[in-house]
C-alpha cells in the first residue's frame, strides 16, 4: 500500500526498514535532512536530530 502511494506522489521513499514495533529496530529521526542512495541501498542522516 505504501509503495503504491509513494509511486503516485513521485517522491523518494524506502520501506522494509527495521524501525517501529519489533524486537530489533533502529532510531529514525524525523525532520532532519537525509540522503537516499537507491543504487547502494543506503540511507544517510545528514544532520543531528538534537541540538
mmCIF file of the N, C-alpha and C atoms, coordinates in Angstrom:
data_MODEL
# 
_entry.id   MODEL 
# 
loop_
_atom_site.group_PDB 
_atom_site.id 
_atom_site.type_symbol 
_atom_site.label_atom_id 
_atom_site.label_alt_id 
_atom_site.label_comp_id 
_atom_site.label_asym_id 
_atom_site.label_entity_id 
_atom_site.label_seq_id 
_atom_site.pdbx_PDB_ins_code 
_atom_site.Cartn_x 
_atom_site.Cartn_y 
_atom_site.Cartn_z 
_atom_site.occupancy 
_atom_site.B_iso_or_equiv 
_atom_site.pdbx_formal_charge 
_atom_site.auth_seq_id 
_atom_site.auth_comp_id 
_atom_site.auth_asym_id 
_atom_site.auth_atom_id 
_atom_site.pdbx_PDB_model_num 
ATOM 1   N N  . UNK A 1 1  ? 0.817  -1.177 0.000  1.00 0.00 ? 1  UNK A N  1 
ATOM 2   C CA . UNK A 1 1  ? 0.000  0.000  0.000  1.00 0.00 ? 1  UNK A CA 1 
ATOM 3   C C  . UNK A 1 1  ? 0.876  1.261  0.000  1.00 0.00 ? 1  UNK A C  1 
ATOM 4   N N  . UNK A 1 2  ? 1.898  1.287  0.839  1.00 0.00 ? 2  UNK A N  1 
ATOM 5   C CA . UNK A 1 2  ? 2.777  2.454  0.904  1.00 0.00 ? 2  UNK A CA 1 
ATOM 6   C C  . UNK A 1 2  ? 3.508  2.653  -0.413 1.00 0.00 ? 2  UNK A C  1 
ATOM 7   N N  . UNK A 1 3  ? 4.046  1.582  -0.982 1.00 0.00 ? 3  UNK A N  1 
ATOM 8   C CA . UNK A 1 3  ? 4.774  1.689  -2.256 1.00 0.00 ? 3  UNK A CA 1 
ATOM 9   C C  . UNK A 1 3  ? 3.870  2.230  -3.352 1.00 0.00 ? 3  UNK A C  1 
ATOM 10  N N  . UNK A 1 4  ? 2.639  1.788  -3.404 1.00 0.00 ? 4  UNK A N  1 
ATOM 11  C CA . UNK A 1 4  ? 1.692  2.260  -4.410 1.00 0.00 ? 4  UNK A CA 1 
ATOM 12  C C  . UNK A 1 4  ? 1.444  3.762  -4.270 1.00 0.00 ? 4  UNK A C  1 
ATOM 13  N N  . UNK A 1 5  ? 1.250  4.227  -3.043 1.00 0.00 ? 5  UNK A N  1 
ATOM 14  C CA . UNK A 1 5  ? 1.016  5.652  -2.803 1.00 0.00 ? 5  UNK A CA 1 
ATOM 15  C C  . UNK A 1 5  ? 2.245  6.478  -3.164 1.00 0.00 ? 5  UNK A C  1 
ATOM 16  N N  . UNK A 1 6  ? 3.416  6.029  -2.743 1.00 0.00 ? 6  UNK A N  1 
ATOM 17  C CA . UNK A 1 6  ? 4.635  6.800  -2.982 1.00 0.00 ? 6  UNK A CA 1 
ATOM 18  C C  . UNK A 1 6  ? 4.954  6.898  -4.474 1.00 0.00 ? 6  UNK A C  1 
ATOM 19  N N  . UNK A 1 7  ? 4.623  5.900  -5.251 1.00 0.00 ? 7  UNK A N  1 
ATOM 20  C CA . UNK A 1 7  ? 4.827  5.978  -6.697 1.00 0.00 ? 7  UNK A CA 1 
ATOM 21  C C  . UNK A 1 7  ? 3.943  7.064  -7.303 1.00 0.00 ? 7  UNK A C  1 
ATOM 22  N N  . UNK A 1 8  ? 2.766  7.227  -6.776 1.00 0.00 ? 8  UNK A N  1 
ATOM 23  C CA . UNK A 1 8  ? 1.840  8.242  -7.288 1.00 0.00 ? 8  UNK A CA 1 
ATOM 24  C C  . UNK A 1 8  ? 2.317  9.657  -6.993 1.00 0.00 ? 8  UNK A C  1 
ATOM 25  N N  . UNK A 1 9  ? 2.887  9.886  -5.818 1.00 0.00 ? 9  UNK A N  1 
ATOM 26  C CA . UNK A 1 9  ? 3.321  11.234 -5.448 1.00 0.00 ? 9  UNK A CA 1 
ATOM 27  C C  . UNK A 1 9  ? 4.738  11.538 -5.927 1.00 0.00 ? 9  UNK A C  1 
ATOM 28  N N  . UNK A 1 10 ? 5.439  10.532 -6.415 1.00 0.00 ? 10 UNK A N  1 
ATOM 29  C CA . UNK A 1 10 ? 6.760  10.678 -7.030 1.00 0.00 ? 10 UNK A CA 1 
ATOM 30  C C  . UNK A 1 10 ? 7.785  11.362 -6.123 1.00 0.00 ? 10 UNK A C  1 
ATOM 31  N N  . UNK A 1 11 ? 7.926  10.832 -4.920 1.00 0.00 ? 11 UNK A N  1 
ATOM 32  C CA . UNK A 1 11 ? 8.967  11.284 -4.009 1.00 0.00 ? 11 UNK A CA 1 
ATOM 33  C C  . UNK A 1 11 ? 9.794  10.067 -3.591 1.00 0.00 ? 11 UNK A C  1 
ATOM 34  N N  . UNK A 1 12 ? 11.067 10.283 -3.264 1.00 0.00 ? 12 UNK A N  1 
ATOM 35  C CA . UNK A 1 12 ? 11.890 9.144  -2.838 1.00 0.00 ? 12 UNK A CA 1 
ATOM 36  C C  . UNK A 1 12 ? 11.335 8.515  -1.566 1.00 0.00 ? 12 UNK A C  1 
ATOM 37  N N  . UNK A 1 13 ? 11.417 7.219  -1.481 1.00 0.00 ? 13 UNK A N  1 
ATOM 38  C CA . UNK A 1 13 ? 10.939 6.526  -0.284 1.00 0.00 ? 13 UNK A CA 1 
ATOM 39  C C  . UNK A 1 13 ? 11.657 5.195  -0.131 1.00 0.00 ? 13 UNK A C  1 
ATOM 40  N N  . UNK A 1 14 ? 11.679 4.706  1.088  1.00 0.00 ? 14 UNK A N  1 
ATOM 41  C CA . UNK A 1 14 ? 12.182 3.368  1.364  1.00 0.00 ? 14 UNK A CA 1 
ATOM 42  C C  . UNK A 1 14 ? 11.188 2.682  2.289  1.00 0.00 ? 14 UNK A C  1 
ATOM 43  N N  . UNK A 1 15 ? 11.122 1.375  2.225  1.00 0.00 ? 15 UNK A N  1 
ATOM 44  C CA . UNK A 1 15 ? 10.265 0.628  3.133  1.00 0.00 ? 15 UNK A CA 1 
ATOM 45  C C  . UNK A 1 15 ? 10.922 -0.709 3.421  1.00 0.00 ? 15 UNK A C  1 
ATOM 46  N N  . UNK A 1 16 ? 10.421 -1.398 4.418  1.00 0.00 ? 16 UNK A N  1 
ATOM 47  C CA . UNK A 1 16 ? 11.052 -2.631 4.860  1.00 0.00 ? 16 UNK A CA 1 
ATOM 48  C C  . UNK A 1 16 ? 12.262 -2.340 5.755  1.00 0.00 ? 16 UNK A C  1 
ATOM 49  N N  . UNK A 1 17 ? 12.360 -1.102 6.233  1.00 0.00 ? 17 UNK A N  1 
ATOM 50  C CA . UNK A 1 17 ? 13.455 -0.650 7.077  1.00 0.00 ? 17 UNK A CA 1 
ATOM 51  C C  . UNK A 1 17 ? 13.175 -1.096 8.512  1.00 0.00 ? 17 UNK A C  1 
ATOM 52  N N  . UNK A 1 18 ? 14.197 -1.532 9.274  1.00 0.00 ? 18 UNK A N  1 
ATOM 53  C CA . UNK A 1 18 ? 13.948 -2.052 10.624 1.00 0.00 ? 18 UNK A CA 1 
ATOM 54  C C  . UNK A 1 18 ? 13.646 -0.954 11.651 1.00 0.00 ? 18 UNK A C  1 
ATOM 55  N N  . UNK A 1 19 ? 12.496 -0.327 11.537 1.00 0.00 ? 19 UNK A N  1 
ATOM 56  C CA . UNK A 1 19 ? 12.040 0.668  12.508 1.00 0.00 ? 19 UNK A CA 1 
ATOM 57  C C  . UNK A 1 19 ? 10.632 0.296  12.936 1.00 0.00 ? 19 UNK A C  1 
ATOM 58  N N  . UNK A 1 20 ? 10.236 0.761  14.086 1.00 0.00 ? 20 UNK A N  1 
ATOM 59  C CA . UNK A 1 20 ? 8.865  0.509  14.514 1.00 0.00 ? 20 UNK A CA 1 
ATOM 60  C C  . UNK A 1 20 ? 8.797  -0.436 15.693 1.00 0.00 ? 20 UNK A C  1 
ATOM 61  N N  . UNK A 1 21 ? 7.744  -1.218 15.738 1.00 0.00 ? 21 UNK A N  1 
ATOM 62  C CA . UNK A 1 21 ? 7.457  -2.091 16.878 1.00 0.00 ? 21 UNK A CA 1 
ATOM 63  C C  . UNK A 1 21 ? 7.890  -3.518 16.577 1.00 0.00 ? 21 UNK A C  1 
ATOM 64  N N  . UNK A 1 22 ? 9.179  -3.778 16.747 1.00 0.00 ? 22 UNK A N  1 
ATOM 65  C CA . UNK A 1 22 ? 9.692  -5.128 16.539 1.00 0.00 ? 22 UNK A CA 1 
ATOM 66  C C  . UNK A 1 22 ? 10.826 -5.375 17.524 1.00 0.00 ? 22 UNK A C  1 
ATOM 67  N N  . UNK A 1 23 ? 11.325 -6.604 17.567 1.00 0.00 ? 23 UNK A N  1 
ATOM 68  C CA . UNK A 1 23 ? 12.406 -6.927 18.500 1.00 0.00 ? 23 UNK A CA 1 
ATOM 69  C C  . UNK A 1 23 ? 13.665 -6.129 18.194 1.00 0.00 ? 23 UNK A C  1 
ATOM 70  N N  . UNK A 1 24 ? 13.996 -5.966 16.931 1.00 0.00 ? 24 UNK A N  1 
ATOM 71  C CA . UNK A 1 24 ? 15.156 -5.172 16.529 1.00 0.00 ? 24 UNK A CA 1 
ATOM 72  C C  . UNK A 1 24 ? 14.661 -3.985 15.727 1.00 0.00 ? 24 UNK A C  1 
ATOM 73  N N  . UNK A 1 25 ? 14.968 -2.785 16.191 1.00 0.00 ? 25 UNK A N  1 
ATOM 74  C CA . UNK A 1 25 ? 14.612 -1.606 15.403 1.00 0.00 ? 25 UNK A CA 1 
ATOM 75  C C  . UNK A 1 25 ? 15.639 -0.508 15.618 1.00 0.00 ? 25 UNK A C  1 
ATOM 76  N N  . UNK A 1 26 ? 15.769 0.341  14.634 1.00 0.00 ? 26 UNK A N  1 
ATOM 77  C CA . UNK A 1 26 ? 16.702 1.456  14.665 1.00 0.00 ? 26 UNK A CA 1 
ATOM 78  C C  . UNK A 1 26 ? 15.950 2.756  14.893 1.00 0.00 ? 26 UNK A C  1 
ATOM 79  N N  . UNK A 1 27 ? 16.603 3.686  15.566 1.00 0.00 ? 27 UNK A N  1 
ATOM 80  C CA . UNK A 1 27 ? 16.010 5.015  15.747 1.00 0.00 ? 27 UNK A CA 1 
ATOM 81  C C  . UNK A 1 27 ? 16.106 5.765  14.424 1.00 0.00 ? 27 UNK A C  1 
ATOM 82  N N  . UNK A 1 28 ? 15.004 6.288  13.967 1.00 0.00 ? 28 UNK A N  1 
ATOM 83  C CA . UNK A 1 28 ? 14.971 7.036  12.719 1.00 0.00 ? 28 UNK A CA 1 
ATOM 84  C C  . UNK A 1 28 ? 14.459 8.435  13.029 1.00 0.00 ? 28 UNK A C  1 
ATOM 85  N N  . UNK A 1 29 ? 15.352 9.434  13.037 1.00 0.00 ? 29 UNK A N  1 
ATOM 86  C CA . UNK A 1 29 ? 14.922 10.792 13.395 1.00 0.00 ? 29 UNK A CA 1 
ATOM 87  C C  . UNK A 1 29 ? 13.973 11.374 12.349 1.00 0.00 ? 29 UNK A C  1 
ATOM 88  N N  . UNK A 1 30 ? 13.016 12.143 12.817 1.00 0.00 ? 30 UNK A N  1 
ATOM 89  C CA . UNK A 1 30 ? 12.039 12.777 11.940 1.00 0.00 ? 30 UNK A CA 1 
ATOM 90  C C  . UNK A 1 30 ? 12.364 14.265 11.836 1.00 0.00 ? 30 UNK A C  1 
ATOM 91  N N  . UNK A 1 31 ? 12.318 14.800 10.622 1.00 0.00 ? 31 UNK A N  1 
ATOM 92  C CA . UNK A 1 31 ? 12.515 16.225 10.419 1.00 0.00 ? 31 UNK A CA 1 
ATOM 93  C C  . UNK A 1 31 ? 13.957 16.645 10.195 1.00 0.00 ? 31 UNK A C  1 
ATOM 94  N N  . UNK A 1 32 ? 14.858 15.683 9.966  1.00 0.00 ? 32 UNK A N  1 
ATOM 95  C CA . UNK A 1 32 ? 16.246 16.031 9.674  1.00 0.00 ? 32 UNK A CA 1 
ATOM 96  C C  . UNK A 1 32 ? 16.535 15.783 8.192  1.00 0.00 ? 32 UNK A C  1 
ATOM 97  N N  . UNK A 1 33 ? 17.574 16.419 7.684  1.00 0.00 ? 33 UNK A N  1 
ATOM 98  C CA . UNK A 1 33 ? 17.974 16.192 6.296  1.00 0.00 ? 33 UNK A CA 1 
ATOM 99  C C  . UNK A 1 33 ? 18.618 14.821 6.181  1.00 0.00 ? 33 UNK A C  1 
ATOM 100 N N  . UNK A 1 34 ? 18.268 14.123 5.105  1.00 0.00 ? 34 UNK A N  1 
ATOM 101 C CA . UNK A 1 34 ? 18.811 12.785 4.867  1.00 0.00 ? 34 UNK A CA 1 
ATOM 102 C C  . UNK A 1 34 ? 19.003 12.587 3.372  1.00 0.00 ? 34 UNK A C  1 
ATOM 103 N N  . UNK A 1 35 ? 19.801 11.590 3.040  1.00 0.00 ? 35 UNK A N  1 
ATOM 104 C CA . UNK A 1 35 ? 20.039 11.260 1.630  1.00 0.00 ? 35 UNK A CA 1 
ATOM 105 C C  . UNK A 1 35 ? 19.760 9.773  1.427  1.00 0.00 ? 35 UNK A C  1 
ATOM 106 N N  . UNK A 1 36 ? 19.012 9.454  0.378  1.00 0.00 ? 36 UNK A N  1 
ATOM 107 C CA . UNK A 1 36 ? 18.751 8.067  -0.001 1.00 0.00 ? 36 UNK A CA 1 
ATOM 108 C C  . UNK A 1 36 ? 19.558 7.766  -1.249 1.00 0.00 ? 36 UNK A C  1 
ATOM 109 N N  . UNK A 1 37 ? 20.385 6.715  -1.202 1.00 0.00 ? 37 UNK A N  1 
ATOM 110 C CA . UNK A 1 37 ? 21.123 6.247  -2.362 1.00 0.00 ? 37 UNK A CA 1 
ATOM 111 C C  . UNK A 1 37 ? 20.529 4.893  -2.743 1.00 0.00 ? 37 UNK A C  1 
ATOM 112 N N  . UNK A 1 38 ? 19.666 4.891  -3.745 1.00 0.00 ? 38 UNK A N  1 
ATOM 113 C CA . UNK A 1 38 ? 18.970 3.669  -4.142 1.00 0.00 ? 38 UNK A CA 1 
ATOM 114 C C  . UNK A 1 38 ? 19.909 2.651  -4.768 1.00 0.00 ? 38 UNK A C  1 
ATOM 115 N N  . UNK A 1 39 ? 20.971 3.125  -5.428 1.00 0.00 ? 39 UNK A N  1 
ATOM 116 C CA . UNK A 1 39 ? 21.919 2.192  -6.051 1.00 0.00 ? 39 UNK A CA 1 
ATOM 117 C C  . UNK A 1 39 ? 22.668 1.369  -5.010 1.00 0.00 ? 39 UNK A C  1 
ATOM 118 N N  . UNK A 1 40 ? 23.011 2.003  -3.895 1.00 0.00 ? 40 UNK A N  1 
ATOM 119 C CA . UNK A 1 40 ? 23.753 1.327  -2.835 1.00 0.00 ? 40 UNK A CA 1 
ATOM 120 C C  . UNK A 1 40 ? 22.853 0.851  -1.691 1.00 0.00 ? 40 UNK A C  1 
ATOM 121 N N  . UNK A 1 41 ? 21.540 1.089  -1.805 1.00 0.00 ? 41 UNK A N  1 
ATOM 122 C CA . UNK A 1 41 ? 20.584 0.746  -0.747 1.00 0.00 ? 41 UNK A CA 1 
ATOM 123 C C  . UNK A 1 41 ? 21.032 1.342  0.582  1.00 0.00 ? 41 UNK A C  1 
ATOM 124 N N  . UNK A 1 42 ? 21.294 2.655  0.561  1.00 0.00 ? 42 UNK A N  1 
ATOM 125 C CA . UNK A 1 42 ? 21.876 3.325  1.714  1.00 0.00 ? 42 UNK A CA 1 
ATOM 126 C C  . UNK A 1 42 ? 21.075 4.565  2.093  1.00 0.00 ? 42 UNK A C  1 
ATOM 127 N N  . UNK A 1 43 ? 20.860 4.746  3.393  1.00 0.00 ? 43 UNK A N  1 
ATOM 128 C CA . UNK A 1 43 ? 20.234 5.957  3.933  1.00 0.00 ? 43 UNK A CA 1 
ATOM 129 C C  . UNK A 1 43 ? 21.262 6.640  4.812  1.00 0.00 ? 43 UNK A C  1 
ATOM 130 N N  . UNK A 1 44 ? 21.541 7.910  4.534  1.00 0.00 ? 44 UNK A N  1 
ATOM 131 C CA . UNK A 1 44 ? 22.497 8.688  5.325  1.00 0.00 ? 44 UNK A CA 1 
ATOM 132 C C  . UNK A 1 44 ? 21.760 9.838  6.005  1.00 0.00 ? 44 UNK A C  1 
ATOM 133 N N  . UNK A 1 45 ? 21.908 9.954  7.309  1.00 0.00 ? 45 UNK A N  1 
ATOM 134 C CA . UNK A 1 45 ? 21.351 11.081 8.060  1.00 0.00 ? 45 UNK A CA 1 
ATOM 135 C C  . UNK A 1 45 ? 22.399 12.194 7.993  1.00 0.00 ? 45 UNK A C  1 
ATOM 136 N N  . UNK A 1 46 ? 22.029 13.376 7.496  1.00 0.00 ? 46 UNK A N  1 
ATOM 137 C CA . UNK A 1 46 ? 22.979 14.435 7.207  1.00 0.00 ? 46 UNK A CA 1 
ATOM 138 C C  . UNK A 1 46 ? 23.114 15.493 8.300  1.00 0.00 ? 46 UNK A C  1 
ATOM 139 N N  . UNK A 1 47 ? 22.263 15.455 9.308  1.00 0.00 ? 47 UNK A N  1 
ATOM 140 C CA . UNK A 1 47 ? 22.370 16.427 10.391 1.00 0.00 ? 47 UNK A CA 1 
ATOM 141 C C  . UNK A 1 47 ? 21.931 15.797 11.699 1.00 0.00 ? 47 UNK A C  1 
ATOM 142 N N  . UNK A 1 48 ? 22.296 16.435 12.784 1.00 0.00 ? 48 UNK A N  1 
ATOM 143 C CA . UNK A 1 48 ? 21.951 15.934 14.106 1.00 0.00 ? 48 UNK A CA 1 
ATOM 144 C C  . UNK A 1 48 ? 20.449 16.058 14.366 1.00 0.00 ? 48 UNK A C  1 
ATOM 145 N N  . UNK A 1 49 ? 19.906 15.105 15.076 1.00 0.00 ? 49 UNK A N  1 
ATOM 146 C CA . UNK A 1 49 ? 18.481 15.138 15.422 1.00 0.00 ? 49 UNK A CA 1 
ATOM 147 C C  . UNK A 1 49 ? 18.239 15.931 16.700 1.00 0.00 ? 49 UNK A C  1 
ATOM 148 N N  . UNK A 1 50 ? 19.301 16.258 17.415 1.00 0.00 ? 50 UNK A N  1 
ATOM 149 C CA . UNK A 1 50 ? 19.171 17.024 18.657 1.00 0.00 ? 50 UNK A CA 1 
ATOM 150 C C  . UNK A 1 50 ? 20.105 18.232 18.611 1.00 0.00 ? 50 UNK A C  1 
ATOM 151 N N  . UNK A 1 51 ? 19.745 19.262 19.346 1.00 0.00 ? 51 UNK A N  1 
ATOM 152 C CA . UNK A 1 51 ? 20.604 20.458 19.419 1.00 0.00 ? 51 UNK A CA 1 
ATOM 153 C C  . UNK A 1 51 ? 21.590 20.349 20.552 1.00 0.00 ? 51 UNK A C  1 
# 
